[in-house]
Amino acid sequence: MKKVSIITVACLLLLLLSGCSLMTNIGNPPVPDSPAKESVSNPSDKKEKTPRTVDISAGITDGGYGYSYAYDFDFDGEKEAISMKVIDDVDNEWFSSLDVSIGEYQKYLELLDGIIEKVYVCDIDPDDGVMNLAIITCEISGDPRIRILQYDPDLAPCMFKDVNPDGEYMEDSLWLGYAVSYYFNVNEDDSITIETQTDSAGMWSVYKTYRENDGFFVEDIPETYKVLPDFMERAISGETSLSGEELAKWKEGYVKACVEYAGDGITLAPGDYFKVTLDDGNNNLYVKKESGEAGWINVDYKNEARYQLNDLFFFLAG
């Protein structure tokens, strides 16, 4: 019998042990490192990624008399139920109220024969961790107004301050004027822009910007307002007394002068078509005729001739 050296035996043992190790790992790939858990975003992170204004008018029901929707106002991962209902006053047909609830919070708002027209979720204060609710209601004589409610137990409304030569007026809502498009937006500089009308005597609409100051939203008043070009088409629906030519011009933004009307640098003759492009908010309008001639005219309430210039244009609002 051949002798086996100690070295040979040692080599055989090493090979045997190595084979056992290889067999043990067959079909069992290395376990990868566990992935790091994703950090859960806090409410402020989620709010930063949310648009400043979100139209949620899709929740309007019953022709504007009801509303039902859900939205996460405080970014805790759970949506708060939003419900609204117009409640008529049985003793006065011109009065009603709007029952508003967001989650467990509830508030009643006074209406003048109104319905819900537009609803927005908006971020008024980027640092408070919650969203707000903006409600536009169309009320008596088709006149809309906006309220912005804070998400708190009182659903407290944001306050507006009107500063003019007659004094200061504080209101919890803002009347917008006839034939507006219900445009509302919270801007990145924390101001808000709303389509409304000026204090001048007429029906045209403009964009106004409001900024929070000491707890009140106050308008940033410009030298002049740019008159929105499409308001006139919204102002007339259905039958009208305008002739075919007048209606076609009206939809292009032009008004027909019915009498001679003198202004600063311009005179409107009967039959001239003119377009209002600027408004100083104090009854002075910058108008432009089809011919290109342009200038300022005054349309103060005390000036009865403005109605004669074009009664439809100056009667529908103001």
GUZA-98916 format. One line per field, with one value per residue (C-alpha): residue in three letters; z, y, x; residue number from 1. Coordinates in Angstrom, 3 decimals. Layout:
dodren <- [ALA:...]
z <- [Z:...]
y <- [Y:...]
x <- [X:...]
vexmi <- [NUM:...]
This chain:
dodren <- [MET:LYS:LYS:VAL:SER:ILE:ILE:THR:VAL:ALA:CYS:LEU:LEU:LEU:LEU:LEU:LEU:SER:GLY:CYS:SER:LEU:MET:THR:ASN:ILE:GLY:ASN:PRO:PRO:VAL:PRO:ASP:SER:PRO:ALA:LYS:GLU:SER:VAL:SER:ASN:PRO:SER:ASP:LYS:LYS:GLU:LYS:THR:PRO:ARG:THR:VAL:ASP:ILE:SER:ALA:GLY:ILE:THR:ASP:GLY:GLY:TYR:GLY:TYR:SER:TYR:ALA:TYR:ASP:PHE:ASP:PHE:ASP:GLY:GLU:LYS:GLU:ALA:ILE:SER:MET:LYS:VAL:ILE:ASP:ASP:VAL:ASP:ASN:GLU:TRP:PHE:SER:SER:LEU:ASP:VAL:SER:ILE:GLY:GLU:TYR:GLN:LYS:TYR:LEU:GLU:LEU:LEU:ASP:GLY:ILE:ILE:GLU:LYS:VAL:TYR:VAL:CYS:ASP:ILE:ASP:PRO:ASP:ASP:GLY:VAL:MET:ASN:LEU:ALA:ILE:ILE:THR:CYS:GLU:ILE:SER:GLY:ASP:PRO:ARG:ILE:ARG:ILE:LEU:GLN:TYR:ASP:PRO:ASP:LEU:ALA:PRO:CYS:MET:PHE:LYS:ASP:VAL:ASN:PRO:ASP:GLY:GLU:TYR:MET:GLU:ASP:SER:LEU:TRP:LEU:GLY:TYR:ALA:VAL:SER:TYR:TYR:PHE:ASN:VAL:ASN:GLU:ASP:ASP:SER:ILE:THR:ILE:GLU:THR:GLN:THR:ASP:SER:ALA:GLY:MET:TRP:SER:VAL:TYR:LYS:THR:TYR:ARG:GLU:ASN:ASP:GLY:PHE:PHE:VAL:GLU:ASP:ILE:PRO:GLU:THR:TYR:LYS:VAL:LEU:PRO:ASP:PHE:MET:GLU:ARG:ALA:ILE:SER:GLY:GLU:THR:SER:LEU:SER:GLY:GLU:GLU:LEU:ALA:LYS:TRP:LYS:GLU:GLY:TYR:VAL:LYS:ALA:CYS:VAL:GLU:TYR:ALA:GLY:ASP:GLY:ILE:THR:LEU:ALA:PRO:GLY:ASP:TYR:PHE:LYS:VAL:THR:LEU:ASP:ASP:GLY:ASN:ASN:ASN:LEU:TYR:VAL:LYS:LYS:GLU:SER:GLY:GLU:ALA:GLY:TRP:ILE:ASN:VAL:ASP:TYR:LYS:ASN:GLU:ALA:ARG:TYR:GLN:LEU:ASN:ASP:LEU:PHE:PHE:PHE:LEU:ALA:GLY]
z <- [0.000:-0.996:1.748:1.634:2.693:5.284:2.689:0.337:3.070:3.995:0.378:0.084:3.257:1.962:-1.339:0.489:2.757:-0.182:-2.081:0.851:0.967:-2.765:-2.487:0.389:-1.724:-4.881:-5.545:-2.762:-4.243:-1.859:0.049:-1.094:1.392:2.475:0.690:2.828:3.924:2.136:4.438:4.976:3.752:6.397:5.729:4.795:2.167:0.647:0.666:-1.203:-4.051:-4.196:-6.628:-4.930:-6.544:-7.370:-9.042:-7.306:-8.829:-10.032:-6.657:-7.378:-7.460:-7.825:-10.167:-7.639:-4.581:-3.257:-3.108:-2.191:-2.436:-0.374:-0.055:2.317:3.821:6.468:4.528:7.116:4.458:5.123:3.022:4.752:3.449:2.056:1.843:1.083:0.826:0.003:2.537:1.558:4.066:4.394:5.551:2.827:-0.732:-1.282:1.536:1.966:3.653:2.691:5.115:4.723:6.429:6.079:8.099:11.601:11.113:10.089:9.168:7.829:5.257:4.358:0.740:-1.239:-3.275:-4.306:-5.680:-5.764:-8.975:-8.399:-5.670:-5.228:-2.751:-2.301:-0.389:1.067:3.598:2.514:6.094:7.975:6.885:5.644:2.592:2.364:0.626:-1.812:-2.702:-5.438:-5.245:-7.829:-5.965:-6.488:-10.003:-11.164:-9.026:-7.799:-4.710:-3.285:0.229:1.301:4.402:6.582:7.652:11.384:13.848:13.035:9.266:9.693:6.482:5.141:5.441:2.699:3.348:0.927:1.383:-0.405:0.196:2.095:4.645:5.260:4.895:6.119:4.606:4.861:1.168:-2.120:-4.685:-8.194:-10.614:-13.586:-16.336:-14.817:-15.576:-11.908:-12.417:-9.129:-8.510:-5.667:-7.021:-6.025:-4.336:-1.985:-3.638:-5.092:-8.472:-9.051:-12.079:-10.992:-11.962:-11.147:-9.423:-12.801:-14.159:-16.514:-17.026:-18.188:-16.096:-15.125:-13.063:-9.578:-7.291:-3.508:-0.923:2.777:5.088:8.871:8.603:5.689:1.934:0.373:-3.355:-5.126:-7.008:-10.406:-12.378:-14.924:-15.330:-18.565:-19.665:-20.437:-24.115:-23.813:-21.152:-23.653:-25.243:-21.783:-21.018:-23.629:-23.959:-25.736:-27.345:-27.682:-29.189:-31.035:-34.813:-36.613:-37.277:-33.737:-32.234:-34.431:-33.442:-29.803:-29.778:-31.104:-28.192:-30.048:-28.884:-31.185:-30.270:-30.446:-29.830:-30.176:-27.147:-26.635:-24.643:-24.154:-27.588:-29.119:-30.193:-30.785:-33.538:-33.911:-35.640:-34.584:-33.128:-30.213:-27.836:-24.172:-23.463:-20.173:-17.069:-14.355:-11.810:-11.479:-14.423:-17.064:-19.978:-22.680:-25.863:-29.380:-32.538:-35.457:-37.349:-34.752:-33.179:-29.398:-26.274:-22.847:-22.132:-18.800:-17.849:-14.375:-12.856:-12.822:-16.575:-17.966:-21.515:-20.943:-21.089:-24.377:-25.711:-25.402:-22.797:-22.948:-22.360:-19.392:-17.876:-17.269:-14.310:-12.493]
y <- [0.000:3.422:5.905:9.224:12.250:14.681:17.516:15.559:14.937:18.619:19.656:17.201:18.573:22.167:21.243:19.408:22.388:24.800:22.652:22.637:26.421:26.705:24.291:26.284:29.520:27.983:29.539:32.088:35.363:37.916:39.890:43.530:46.361:47.473:50.676:53.770:54.531:57.498:60.428:61.409:64.965:67.352:69.590:72.598:70.548:69.387:72.918:74.251:71.839:72.813:75.541:78.797:78.659:75.544:75.741:73.258:74.530:70.990:70.401:72.836:71.040:71.831:74.752:76.637:75.896:73.150:72.087:68.918:68.252:67.157:68.630:68.268:71.768:71.076:68.548:65.789:63.206:63.249:65.264:67.511:67.337:70.646:71.196:74.275:74.863:77.959:78.387:80.719:83.146:82.184:85.705:87.665:86.432:88.730:87.265:83.888:82.411:80.070:77.231:76.430:73.576:72.386:69.245:69.984:73.770:75.574:79.109:80.922:83.689:86.214:86.313:88.628:86.123:84.373:81.146:79.636:80.498:79.645:77.985:78.016:76.534:79.083:79.633:83.134:82.758:80.405:80.110:79.092:75.427:75.471:76.437:78.861:78.693:81.426:81.490:83.651:83.976:85.636:87.665:90.181:91.717:89.381:91.105:88.730:89.014:87.087:85.910:84.226:82.027:80.986:77.356:77.761:76.913:80.190:80.018:83.687:85.741:87.692:91.409:94.029:97.711:100.424:103.652:106.732:110.481:109.836:107.569:103.909:101.079:97.510:94.654:90.850:90.512:92.261:93.052:92.466:94.069:92.938:90.551:89.600:86.213:85.257:85.324:84.927:84.106:84.142:85.349:84.224:87.586:86.823:89.366:88.379:89.375:89.595:90.621:93.385:96.865:100.321:103.194:104.823:104.928:101.985:98.240:97.387:95.121:95.211:93.223:94.607:93.511:93.389:92.922:92.047:94.919:94.792:92.140:93.714:93.287:96.710:97.422:98.332:101.281:101.959:105.199:103.570:100.235:98.283:97.516:93.811:93.295:90.473:91.862:93.226:89.851:88.445:91.378:90.532:87.170:86.332:89.003:92.573:95.847:96.283:96.149:93.476:95.887:97.265:93.774:92.674:95.786:95.313:91.842:93.383:95.839:98.867:101.071:103.311:107.004:108.210:111.914:114.247:113.998:116.175:115.040:115.885:115.576:113.736:114.387:111.546:112.224:110.409:107.100:106.840:103.496:103.757:101.348:101.972:100.880:102.574:103.777:105.957:104.754:108.274:108.460:109.295:106.880:106.651:105.805:104.992:105.350:102.933:105.635:105.473:108.853:108.598:110.707:110.979:111.509:112.118:109.984:111.260:110.239:113.888:114.097:112.998:113.200:109.966:108.031:109.730:108.743:105.073:104.196:100.434:100.792:103.139:101.733:98.066:98.760:101.415]
x <- [0.000:1.305:2.027:0.145:2.139:0.847:0.954:-1.283:-3.825:-3.819:-4.452:-7.340:-8.916:-8.638:-10.298:-13.087:-13.811:-13.742:-16.245:-18.627:-18.497:-19.216:-22.150:-23.564:-23.679:-25.194:-28.649:-28.208:-26.936:-25.483:-28.136:-27.970:-27.857:-31.357:-32.373:-32.615:-36.160:-37.722:-38.203:-41.824:-42.418:-43.649:-46.669:-44.542:-42.690:-45.974:-47.360:-44.336:-45.121:-48.809:-49.992:-50.954:-54.418:-56.478:-59.898:-62.230:-65.473:-66.185:-67.847:-70.700:-74.079:-77.777:-77.242:-75.124:-77.264:-74.984:-71.362:-69.482:-65.743:-62.744:-59.260:-56.324:-56.174:-53.523:-51.389:-51.728:-52.556:-56.303:-58.746:-61.257:-64.819:-66.091:-69.829:-71.923:-75.633:-77.672:-80.494:-83.348:-84.834:-88.497:-89.417:-87.601:-87.153:-84.175:-82.112:-80.445:-77.390:-74.589:-73.886:-70.164:-68.319:-64.726:-64.144:-65.432:-65.487:-68.686:-69.742:-72.817:-72.376:-75.070:-76.212:-78.456:-80.450:-77.224:-75.785:-72.284:-70.410:-66.733:-64.653:-60.879:-58.432:-55.663:-52.453:-52.720:-49.891:-47.070:-45.798:-48.962:-49.038:-52.644:-54.696:-57.649:-61.008:-62.116:-65.826:-67.356:-71.139:-73.373:-75.971:-78.750:-78.933:-76.164:-73.531:-70.792:-68.642:-65.702:-64.911:-61.676:-62.010:-59.094:-58.841:-59.371:-62.176:-63.971:-63.406:-62.554:-62.755:-59.795:-60.533:-60.330:-59.641:-60.690:-58.750:-60.120:-60.532:-63.786:-62.102:-61.283:-63.776:-63.229:-65.196:-65.083:-65.957:-65.331:-68.034:-66.698:-69.162:-71.178:-69.986:-66.642:-65.082:-64.492:-60.729:-58.823:-55.174:-52.653:-49.301:-45.815:-45.164:-48.114:-50.424:-53.792:-55.231:-58.985:-61.012:-63.357:-64.505:-63.190:-64.960:-65.544:-69.081:-69.292:-69.363:-65.834:-63.618:-59.943:-57.461:-56.856:-54.017:-54.350:-51.614:-51.838:-50.910:-51.434:-54.127:-56.010:-55.834:-55.318:-55.266:-52.044:-53.534:-51.913:-51.968:-54.253:-56.007:-55.799:-59.349:-59.787:-60.639:-63.168:-65.536:-68.055:-68.743:-69.497:-71.785:-74.399:-76.102:-79.331:-81.468:-80.231:-81.403:-78.119:-78.155:-76.150:-73.275:-73.318:-73.311:-70.402:-68.422:-69.425:-67.901:-64.688:-64.720:-66.099:-68.982:-71.012:-71.174:-74.782:-74.075:-71.121:-68.871:-65.800:-62.798:-59.134:-57.518:-60.449:-64.030:-66.466:-69.001:-72.343:-71.701:-68.031:-66.980:-64.574:-62.853:-62.018:-58.421:-57.466:-59.306:-57.794:-60.364:-61.725:-64.151:-61.551:-61.230:-58.622:-60.521:-59.420:-61.493:-61.311:-59.426:-56.646:-57.432:-57.178:-57.609:-59.218:-62.924:-64.643:-67.656:-68.474:-71.810:-72.850:-72.358:-75.726:-74.362:-72.448:-75.717:-76.539:-73.112:-74.114:-76.737:-76.111:-72.380:-72.767:-75.956:-75.176:-72.913:-70.999]
vexmi <- [1:2:3:4:5:6:7:8:9:10:11:12:13:14:15:16:17:18:19:20:21:22:23:24:25:26:27:28:29:30:31:32:33:34:35:36:37:38:39:40:41:42:43:44:45:46:47:48:49:50:51:52:53:54:55:56:57:58:59:60:61:62:63:64:65:66:67:68:69:70:71:72:73:74:75:76:77:78:79:80:81:82:83:84:85:86:87:88:89:90:91:92:93:94:95:96:97:98:99:100:101:102:103:104:105:106:107:108:109:110:111:112:113:114:115:116:117:118:119:120:121:122:123:124:125:126:127:128:129:130:131:132:133:134:135:136:137:138:139:140:141:142:143:144:145:146:147:148:149:150:151:152:153:154:155:156:157:158:159:160:161:162:163:164:165:166:167:168:169:170:171:172:173:174:175:176:177:178:179:180:181:182:183:184:185:186:187:188:189:190:191:192:193:194:195:196:197:198:199:200:201:202:203:204:205:206:207:208:209:210:211:212:213:214:215:216:217:218:219:220:221:222:223:224:225:226:227:228:229:230:231:232:233:234:235:236:237:238:239:240:241:242:243:244:245:246:247:248:249:250:251:252:253:254:255:256:257:258:259:260:261:262:263:264:265:266:267:268:269:270:271:272:273:274:275:276:277:278:279:280:281:282:283:284:285:286:287:288:289:290:291:292:293:294:295:296:297:298:299:300:301:302:303:304:305:306:307:308:309:310:311:312:313:314:315:316:317:318]
